[in-house]
Amino acid sequence: PEVFAQAPGGPIVQLAMVTMFFLALSFAALTSMISTVELCVRNFVDHGVERSQAVGFTGGALFLFGIPSAALWILMDESTGVAFPQFLEVQDHIWGYGLMFSGLFIAFSIWKYGWNRYKVWQDENDIEGFDFRDYLDNGVSSFRDDFINTGDNDWWIGKWWDYIMYLGFPIMFTVLMGSYFIDVIFNVDDPWNPGNPKGISIVLLFWGFTAAVFILLNRWLVSRPLYRNVPEGAEVPIDTLPGGEDDMILQVGDIWTGGDLDGDGSGKDRVLVAELA
């Protein structure tokens, strides 16, 4: 506002410029949230929840979880006289490196998939014992071969991707997380105090709680089918897509006959309806 107050043209022009600027800024923030909301909504839809319900769940959760950041711990910096949201400062400290753990979960899924494929290959070929060369040829590259280099992509990913996932990422993760914790331990007073918003304990508590919630949810979601987003009219059979041969990977409109989805012991099958994106 102080910058626009110096604009020529008088109060009317200045007011118009301020209005247009903040209106455009509001629209930019709103449109940026669409992709963020869709990321969550898509996961609900993939598990058979109707899109309208998924949007409602997500919007309601965003509103509820956003209340603390808007209403709690608005403090005044005594040195500058500027108010700042301490709640957001604390959350930034907690989740500043949370993206690294998100990447770790993805990498772990890739590692586990490769190991499981290697064990299947051993069973199919009646091979016992671990052989590193066989693991490289039939395990490490499995995710890349089954989900990336499927023949319908413009890019063909070589073995360098395996080295990044199995060697580069663990090294980078260890260095970054180690440097972060070392910095906090040696430069923050009383870092192990759970009440210290800049300490380590509060970070570990939040991370541990979130991990526990995800593990519990995964035990429930793992028994439910996933729905592939196959566009209407597409001539590609679903079983030719990555994971399409899995009995729990369905196309929208298919009937899941796997049993007790309601968890009430009735054993009754039902149709899960998911909308196309």
N, C-alpha and C positions, 0 to 999 in steps of 0.2 A: 504493500500500500504506500509506503514512503517513496518508493521509486515512481509509481504512477502519479503521486501528488506533484511531482516535478514536471510532468508532461505538459506540453503547450495545449491551448484550446479551452482552458477554463475548467470549472468544476464538472460541467456536463460531460465533456469529452473524457476527463479523468475517471469519472464514475462509470462511463460506458466501457472504458478500457479495463478497469478493475473487474467489472461484472463479467465481461467476455473472458478474461483470463481465468478467473476462478471457476467459471462455468465449464470452460474447456478442460481445466484441471480436474474437475469433478467427473466429467465424462471419461477422461483418460483413466482415472482410478477405477471407475465402474466397469469399463470395458476390460481393463486388466484383470479384474476379479473373475470375469467369465471363464477364462481358461483355468484359473485356480479352483473354482467351484466345480467345473467339469471334471477335473482330475479325481475329485472325491465321488462325484455322481456316477462317473463311469464304472467305478469299482462296485457300487451298489447294483447298477444295471447288469454288470457281468455276472452277478450272483442271483439274478432273477427278480430283482426289485423293480417295480414300474418306475419310469423316469420321473413322473410327477411326484411320487412319494419320495424318491431319492433327492430331488431338488428341495422338497420341503424339509426333510431331515437335515440336509446339509446347511440350508439357510438358517434354520432354527439353531443348529449347533454353533454356527459362526456368530450369530447374534448373542447367544448366551455366553460363549467363551470370550466374546469381545467386550463384555460389560466390565470385567476387571481392568482392562487396559484403559478404559475410558473414565472410570470412576475411582480407582484406587491409587493411593500413593502419588498424588500430584504434589510435588514438593517445590519449594522456592530455593534456588541457588543463592546463598547469601552473598557470594562474591560478585555475581552479575545481576542479581535481581530478576532472573528469568525462571519461569516455572517449567518443570520438566516431569514427565511421567516416569517415576522410579520403577513402576511395575514393568514397563516395557524395557527399561534398562536391565532389570534382573532377568527377564525372559531372553533378552539378547545375549546376556552372559551365559545362560543355561543352554540355549539352542544355537549359539554361534558356531559350535562345532558339531551340532546334531546332524548336519548334512553328511558329515563324514561317517557317522554310524548308519545313516540311511544307505550310503554307498556300500558299507560293510555288509549289510543285510543282502543287498543285491549280489555282491561278490560271493557271499557264502552260498546263496542259492545256486549260482553258477558252478561253484566248486562241488557242492553236494550233487548237482545233476551230473557232472562229469564223473564223479566217483560211483554213483549208482549205475550209470551206463557202463562203466568199466566192469563192475561186478556182474552185470547182466551178460556182457561179452564173455567173461570168464565162465559163467554157467553154461552158455550156449556152446562153448568150445571145450568144455571139460578141463579147464586149466585151473590149477591150484597154486597158491602162493602169489606174492606180489612181485611184479616185474616192472621196473620204472619205464622201460622203453615201450612196453605194451600199454602202460597207463598213459603215456604221452600220445600214442597213436589212437587209442580207443576210448580214452576218458577225457583228457584235457580238451581236446578239440570237439567234443560231442555237442556242446551248446552252440558253438559257432557253426558247426555243420548242420544242425537240426533246426536252428531258429534264425540264423542270419544268412548263411549262404544257401538259400533255398531255391535259387534259380530265377526268382521273380524280383530281384533287387538290382538296382543299377551298380551297386558296389559289391565287390568281392573281397571279403576280409581274409587276410593271410594269417600265418602263424604268429606274426608279431603281436596280434591281439591276445593270443594265449599268454605270451610272455608278460604283457602288461597286466592281465587279470591275475595271473598266478604268482608273479614276481614283483612287478612294478607297483601294483596297488598295495600289497602288504607292507612293502618298504615305505612307501609314501605315507600310508596310514600311521605306521609306527612312529615315523619322524614327526609328523604334524601333531599327533596326540601327545607324544612324549614332550615336545617343546612347549605345548600348551600347559600341561600339568606342571612341568618344571617351572615355567614362568609364574604360575599362580602360587606354587609352594614357596618360592623364594622372594616374591615381590608383594604378597598380600598378607596382611596381619591376620593371624589366627585363621588360616585357610580351612581347617578341619571343623570349624564351628558351623553347624547346620543353619544357624541364624544369620550367618554372614552372607549377604547377597552377592559378594564377590569371591566367595570361597569355593572349595571343591566339593564339600559334602552336599550342598544344596544341588549342585549339578548331578552328582551321582544319585541322589534321592529321586529327582525328577526323571532321569534317564531310566532308573530301575523300575519306577512305577509305570512309565510308558511301555517299557519292554514287557512287563508282566501282563499289562492289558492286551498287548498285541499277541502274546503267546496264548492267552486264554481265548481270544477271538479266533486265532488261527485253528485251534482245536475244534471250534464250531464250524468254521468256514471250509475246512478241509474235507468235510463230509458232504458238501454241497457241490452241484455241478457248476461249471462255468459256461457262459454263452458267448460264442464267437460272433463278432460284429460283421457278418457277411452281408454286403449290400443286396437289396432286393433285386432280383433279376440276374445276379452273378451266376456264371456258368461253371465256376470252379467248385468241385465237390469239397466239402469240409474236411474229408479224410486226407486230402492232399495238402492241407495247410499244416504248419508246425503244430504238433500236439493233437491234430485232428483224429488220430487213431485211438486216442484215449476215450474210454467209455464215459468219462465224466466231462468231456468237452463236447458241448452241444451247440447246435445252431438255433437262433431265435425261432420259437414256434415249435421246437421239438418237445416231446414228452419225456420227462425223466421218470424212469421206472425203478429207481434204486432203492425205494423203500421209505422208511420213516424219516421224512424231512422235518416234520413238526416236532420231533423229539418227545412225543407223548407216549411212545411205545405202541401206538396203534398199528404201525406197519403199513398204513395206507399210503398209496402213491397219489400224487397230485401233479397237475400241470403247473409249471412255473412259467410265467409270462414276462418276457422282457422286450422292451421297445427297441427299435433300431435307432442308432444315434442320428 
